């Protein structure tokens, strides 16, 4: 009877000891999931069939498949600074050149920085004092869609290009508190 209690007590003590073990010990005993390393998982190359089955190369036991890509080597090639700094090809294909010609004139230099700056300014709410004094940055104007449609229809009717004439724009500024106060008097 006492041996049963001793065996049960040892089992309980052993179970408590295992739950308090380090993470490595828990992995060894299978108490924690052991997922594969995400950096070592790679895609398998698709199977290819040679034109004639009689020309299959002899297999090399123990060697990796010739079309298989090593995940570690592919990752190292992606992270290599030489690959990141390699310039894009400067010569465009005839199809790419035709597409660029149909897209219209080249945009001005620095347009991306200007668009990002405008978006940053528009996304920040003005401070309390700035909104009272009217010192907040003015938002960019937007195109007045009905007036622009009329302008495009007139250009089409007259045979002018769509780029002729300025696009009508709406002002996105709202009067400040002090402007509204001055308009009351």
C-alpha atoms as one frame of an Amber mdcrd trajectory, in Angstrom:
protein
   0.000   0.000   0.000   2.793   2.395   0.916   4.640   1.492  -2.286   1.571
   2.581  -4.285   1.496   5.915  -2.464   5.236   6.278  -2.973   4.904   5.500
  -6.716   1.978   7.945  -7.085   3.909  10.609  -5.169   7.001  10.108  -7.349
   4.867  10.358 -10.491   3.307  13.617  -9.302   6.704  15.059  -8.329   8.177
  14.007 -11.691   5.231  15.576 -13.581   5.639  18.837 -11.655   9.370  18.807
 -12.285   8.860  18.332 -16.041   6.402  21.217 -16.279   8.954  23.502 -14.658
  11.775  22.470 -17.013  13.348  24.809 -19.503  11.930  25.223 -22.975  14.629
  22.999 -24.517  13.773  20.122 -22.181  10.082  20.525 -22.870  10.818  20.315
 -26.620  12.838  17.133 -26.068   9.959  15.442 -24.270   7.439  16.633 -26.886
   5.548  18.907 -24.513   5.913  21.947 -26.817   5.163  22.190 -30.536   8.273
  22.212 -32.710   7.370  24.018 -35.968   9.818  24.109 -38.894  12.192  27.040
 -39.237  10.515  29.558 -41.557  13.867  30.591 -43.038  14.734  27.023 -44.029
  11.421  26.263 -45.749  11.691  26.613 -49.522   9.499  25.890 -52.474  10.035
  22.751 -54.476  10.841  23.189 -58.135   8.127  21.807 -60.410   8.691  18.403
 -61.904   9.726  18.461 -65.526   9.572  15.658 -68.013  12.305  15.448 -70.663
  11.217  15.144 -74.302  12.191  11.507 -74.403  12.044   9.308 -71.356  15.074
   7.347 -72.553  17.316  10.386 -72.051  16.846  10.601 -68.301  20.076  11.346
 -66.442  21.367   8.719 -64.076  20.328   9.384 -60.461  22.956  10.319 -57.885
  21.967   8.824 -54.544  22.452  11.197 -51.638  22.857  14.255 -53.862  20.235
  17.037 -53.965  18.062  17.315 -57.027  19.679  19.560 -59.670  16.580  21.792
 -60.041  16.091  22.211 -56.274  16.985  25.643 -54.857  18.655  25.860 -51.462
  16.524  28.169 -49.267  19.518  29.517 -47.326  21.436  30.328 -50.512  18.393
  32.003 -52.105  17.873  34.118 -48.976  21.525  35.139 -48.913  21.299  36.206
 -52.558  18.252  38.343 -51.830  19.921  40.037 -48.863  23.225  40.615 -50.666
  23.876  44.390 -50.898  25.273  43.961 -54.408  21.875  42.689 -55.578  20.033
  45.535 -53.844  22.230  48.213 -55.400  22.205  46.813 -58.922  20.568  49.406
 -61.188  17.583  48.487 -63.291  18.193  47.966 -66.997  18.316  51.337 -68.762
  17.173  50.118 -72.163  13.440  49.571 -72.334  11.868  47.092 -74.714   9.940
  48.444 -77.728   6.659  47.531 -76.015   7.625  49.397 -72.848   8.684  52.426
 -74.914   5.348  52.439 -76.751   3.475  52.209 -73.458   5.465  55.121 -72.031
   4.744  57.221 -75.134   1.009  56.557 -74.790   1.129  57.465 -71.091   1.937
  61.062 -71.933   4.681  63.464 -70.936   7.109  62.556 -68.191   6.148  63.908
 -64.768   8.255  66.662 -63.247  11.206  65.612 -61.145  10.477  65.332 -57.450
   6.737  64.754 -57.971   6.739  61.802 -55.586   8.302  63.895 -52.808   5.779
  66.672 -53.444   2.832  64.256 -53.317   4.157  62.698 -50.109   4.633  66.142
 -48.540   1.094  67.201 -49.497  -0.316  63.989 -48.047   1.648  64.517 -44.838
   0.429  68.093 -44.496  -3.169  67.097 -45.221  -3.106  64.263 -42.688  -1.943
  66.400 -39.750  -4.679  68.291 -37.954  -3.793  71.921 -37.236  -3.132  72.952
 -33.667  -5.659  74.998 -31.702  -3.819  78.313 -32.010  -3.038  77.706 -35.687
  -6.701  77.070 -36.444  -7.691  80.282 -34.609  -5.095  82.422 -36.364  -5.415
  80.786 -39.784  -1.759  79.722 -39.867  -2.534  76.126 -40.711  -1.185  74.878
 -44.035  -3.553  75.370 -46.907  -4.808  72.130 -48.413  -4.207  71.455 -52.068
  -7.078  72.420 -54.361  -9.161  69.683 -55.953 -10.551  69.479 -59.476 -14.119
  70.696 -59.950 -15.518  67.601 -61.687 -18.611  69.095 -63.442 -16.666  72.097
 -64.765 -13.814  69.818 -65.893 -16.279  67.598 -67.756 -17.708  70.670 -69.533
 -14.181  71.817 -70.450 -13.293  68.395 -71.886 -16.548  68.250 -73.902 -15.911
  71.736 -75.314 -12.352  70.780 -76.299 -13.650  67.633 -77.995 -16.350  69.554
 -79.871 -13.859  72.172 -81.064 -11.223  69.555 -81.967  -8.717  70.805 -79.412
  -6.505  68.417 -77.406  -7.653  67.549 -73.897  -4.561  69.216 -72.445  -5.604
  72.647 -73.727  -6.912  74.940 -71.010  -6.564  74.830 -67.270  -8.535  72.420
 -65.129 -11.099  74.224 -62.955 -10.299  73.744 -59.297 -12.111  74.038 -55.989
 -10.480  75.793 -53.091 -10.423  73.569 -50.025  -9.814  76.360 -47.552 -12.428
  77.063 -44.932 -12.693  80.401 -43.158 -10.957  80.573 -39.793 -12.624  81.601
 -36.556 -11.221  85.126 -36.808 -12.408  85.413 -40.456 -15.913  84.389 -39.443
 -15.790  86.822 -36.529 -14.689  89.676 -38.829 -17.501  88.868 -41.279 -20.061
  89.362 -38.530 -19.269  93.091 -38.307
